[in-house]
Each structure stands twice: as C-alpha cells, then as structure tokens.
C-alpha cells in the first residue's frame, strides 16, 4: 500500500464541511472531562445509536474508551470559543462554560444547538483512532444554528447565509417545521407553495425576518437547505429550514412532512426539495443542495477526526 502524506490526507478530509461537537464524560472521581470533535455521526434510530471517533494518542482516550457513557454537545454558531477551549491542553476546560449533568450522567453544556446523553455501547478499533458507539439515553435540541468546520476554519452557515448579496433576482423560501409538519400556503393558482419572497435592497436577513413575521412569528431563521438557479434565467433561490415551536400560523396550514402532501405544489424544484426533506428527516441525515432547478448535488456532513 502506498504511504500517504498525513498532512495532505488530513487537508483532503478537511474539504468536507462538518459540524463541531464537544464530547464530555465524568471521571470516576466526579471530574468533568471533554474534548472537541468533528467526527460525530448518527448511526441508527432503532435502537438510537450514534458514534464519534477519538485518537488513541489523545490524553482522553484511556478514560473515554472505558467510561460508562459520554455526551455529544453540538455547538452553536456563537460557541467558537468553547470549541477552542476544549481543543487545547487546558487544565480545567469546564471553568469557562456553564454545564449540568445529564440524566445519564455526562456533562451537558449550556447554549448548544443539540445534545445527546449516551451510554457506551461499544468501542471499535479503527487504526490510529477508536470509534465510540453510544446508545442515546436522552437528548435535546434548540433553535440555535450549528457551528461548522471546513478546511481548518470555522464557518457559520446561518449567519453567512443572512449576509448573501441582495438584489431583485434573489428569492428566498422558508421551510417552516414543527412537530413533524411543514407549513404550506395557497399559491393563488389552485396550488400550494412554501412561504417565499423576493429579496430587496435591505438584504436577505431582513427579507427572511419579514417572511417569518408574516407566517410564524416565533420561528427562527435556521440553516440553508438549498441554493439553486430557478427556471427563470438569473433568478437565484435560497431555501432555509426554519424551526418553529408551534404549528399556530398567521397564513397557510401545517401539514405532515409526507410526500403525498406535496402533490399540489406546481414548482417541481420546490416539490423535489420537500420530498428530499421527507427522506432525510426519516434518516436523520441532512444535506445542502447546490445546483439548478433541474440538477445539482447534495453535500452531506461526513465523519471527521477528534482532537
């Protein structure tokens, strides 16, 4: 087998965008432990399983490979400093963060996008790393957008998306989700559509804020789900997944997130996007579409490596 340059291989892995997590556990003497990792991935819904990898050279390896459990804290866009703290050899990494013990025993960090408290189901040898397979005992999710990592640098998808260039040829749509349902509106042509609007001179963020205020005011601007050229030449479409805490709406109606509900959508690109969301919601593995209204590609979060 050919020997690879480790730095070049690591850089190649870094071409894929991932989320950023802090993996935590409690030592036998009750001391909280944790490290930054971007190698988190969902594995199974039934039973509920996830995984994260850890380098065997890590000072955390001995404990985490023998621990009764661990927690995955999916960092929010505002928590780059937390990621940095848990990636460095700091003596007390928990001194600067607010946290609480989860029901399964591992530390849950405040303000994260999501968290999963797990028991350790299996440790799998994987070269210079080990894979920690966890069974989810408890979890929680918020409306905070997740922090990303790409080519060795942090990225903030929701914040960056809100700063995309404005103009009369940019159109945004909101995929408003709540309790397994999505909001659809009457398109005025005996069909259905997502809430959408054209971007004005005040920019994407202002347009999205207005769109949410006119439909589900308590909803939050989430992550970009699709970016594509529309059927009309020069028209750029940006779709956001926007979590809502309620199905109460000022316009339209929430319907189950099922393909059969989207037959009345005349826009084929919008219909295809929602059908993809149905499948990804079932699998719990979401991606971002880039392309045209006819063809493109979906970029997904791959496995990475632990610090």
N, C-alpha and C positions, 0 to 999 in steps of 0.2 A: 504494500500500500504506500502511496506517495505521502511524504511528510508535508503538512501544510504549515505555513507561517501562522502561528497562533493569533498574532495581531491582525493579520489580514482576514483570517476567518472570523474573528470577533467583529471586525468592521463590517463584514458581509452580513453577519447575523443582525447587526445594528441597522441595516437598511429597512428592516421591518419595524413598523411602529407598534409599541406595546403600551400597556398601562403600567402604572407604578404602584407597588404594594409595600407595606411593611409587615413582615411575618413576625408574630410575637408568641411568647410562651412564658411559663413561670418555672423558675428553678426549684429544686427540691426544698431549698431554704426560703422560698417565698419571694425571690427577687425577680422582677420582670426582665425579660430578655427580648431582643428583637434585632432584625436586620432588614435592609431594603432589598427587594427582589422584583424583577420584571418577568419572571418565568412562571407566573401563575396561569392556570388554565382550568376551566370547568371540565369535568370528566363524564359525570352521569347524573341524571335526575332521579333515577330509581334503581339502586339506592343513591342518595345525594352524595356525590364524591367530587373532590377537586384535587389538584396537585400543584406543587411548587418544587423547584429544584434548588439544591444548596451545594455549594462547592465543598469538597472534602477537606480543602485547605482552610476553610472558614473556622474561626475560633468558636463559632456557634454550632459547628457540626456535631460534636460529641453529645451536646445536650439535646438538640432537636431530633437527632436520629434515635434517641431513647426516650423522649418525652411521652407523656400520656396523651398530649394534644398540642395544638397550635391554632392561632387565629390568623386570617388573612385580612389586612386592613387596606382597602383600595383607596389610595389617596385622592383627595380632591385637588382641583387646579390650583387652589390657594396654598397647598401644603408642600411646595418645593423645598422649603426649609426643613420640614420633617423628614423628607426623603434624604436630604443631605446629612442630617444628623445621624440617621440610622445606617448610612453608608460609610461613615467614618469611624475610626477606632476611638470613640468617645467613651469615657469610663461609665458615666450614667446617662444613657441615651434617653431615659424617660424623664429626666429632670425638667426638660423644657416643654413637655407635652402633657395635656390633660388626658387621663385614661381611667378606665374602670375595668374590673374583672368581669368577663362574660360568664354566662351560666355554666359553660363547660370548663371554665377556669382560666382561660388565656386573656391577656390584656386587649381591650378594645379601645382604640384611640378616638378621641372626640373629633367631630367635624369631617370624618371621612365620607367618601362617596358611598361606600358599602363595606360591610364586614361579614366574615364567616367564621364562626367559632367551631372548631373541629376536634374530634378525637383522632389520634394517629392510627390509621388502618393498616398501613404497610410502608416499609422502606425498601425502595427498589434501587439496586446498584446500577449506575449509569456512567461508566468511565470515571472521569475526574470529579463527577458530581453524583449526588444521590437524589432520587425523587421521593418526596414525602407525599404519600397518598393519604388524604384526610377525609373523614366522613363528617359531613356538616350536621352539627347538632343544633345550631341556632344561627340566625343571620338577620341582617337588617340592611335597608337601602334608603338613601336620602335623595333629594333632588339636586345635589351638588354634582357638577360635571367632573369627570375623572381626569387626573393628570396623565399626560402621555410622555413617551420617551422614544426618540428617533435619532439615529446616527450620533449617539453620545450626548444628546441635548434634550432638555425638557420641552414639551410642546403643550399648549393649552387649546385644544380643539374648539371649545365653545367660545372662549374669549377671542381666539383668532378668527373664527368664523364671523363673529359680530363685527369685525373690522375689515371684512372683504370690501372691495371697491363698490361704491354705489353707482347707480345710473339707471336710466329709463329702460334698459334692456336686461335688468336683473329681476327675477321673480322668485319669491320665497314661499314655501308652504310649511305648515305646521302639522306634524303627525302627533296629535294630542292623545296621549294614552292614559288610561286609568282603569285599574282592576280588570285587566284583560280585554278592554274595549278601546275603540278608537273613534274619534269624532268625524262625522261626515256631514257635509252641507248640501243643500239643493243647489245645483249649478245654474238654475234658471232655464234649463233646456230639457226638462224632464229627465235629468240625470243627477248623478252625485259627484262630489268633489271634496278634496281636503280644503281646509281654510287656506287661502293664499292671497298674496298681494304683490303689487309691483313696488320695487324699492325706489324711493325718491331721493332728493338731494341730501336729506338728513342721514342717510346711510341704512345699512342692513339692521343694525341693532334697534334703531328707532322703529323701523318697519315691523320687525318681529314683535317688539313690545306692543305696538298698536294692534297687531293681529291677535295677540293673546288677550289683550284687554277687551276686544270686541267679541271674544268667544268664551274662553275660560280664564277669567282674570287672575285666579290664584295659581295658574300653571307657570312652570319655569322654562326658560329657554335652555334646552338641552344640547346634545351633541349633533353635529352634522351627520345625516344619514345617507344623503345622495347629492351629487353635484353633476349636472348633465346639461348638454345643449338641447334646447327644445326643438319641436318640429318647425317652429318659426325661426328663420335664419337670424342668428345673432342674439337670440334670447337665452340667457343663462338661468337655469333653475337650481335652487338650493333648497333642500328639504331638511328640516330639523325634527328630531324626536323630542317632544316636549312633555315631560311627566306632569300629570295633574293629580291632585289629592282627592278630587271629587268628579263625579260624572254630571254635576249640575252645569249647564251651559246656557249662554245667552242666545246662541244660534245653533241650529242643527241638532243632531242627535248622536249619542254614543251607541255604537253597535259592536257586537262581539268581533274580536280580531280573528275572523274566519274568511277564507277565500270566497265563500258563497255570498258574502255581504257586499262584495266589490264589483259584482256584475254590472251594476248600473253606472259605473264610472266610465265615462266616454274616453278620457285621456288614457291611452294604452300604456304610456310610460308610468303614470301615476298608479294605474291598476297593477302593473307588474311590480312596482316598488312595494306596494302593500302586500302583495302575495309573497314576496321575499320576506317581508317582516313577519308574516304568519309563520313561515318555516323557521326563521331564525329565533323567534320567540319560543317556539316549541323546543328547539335545541339549546337555547340559551347561549348562542354564539353569533354575535352581531358583527357586521362589516360595514364599510363605507363604499358606496358605488361611485365610480368616476367614469364618464363617457358621454354618449349622446343618448337621445331618446330611443335609439334603436339597438345600440350595442356598447359595451364597456366592460369594466372589470370591477370585482368586489375585493377590497383589501381587508383582510381579517387580522386579528391580533394573534400572532404566533407565540410559541414558547421562547423564552429568552434564557438568561442566566442570573444567578443570585450573586449578591455582593457579600 
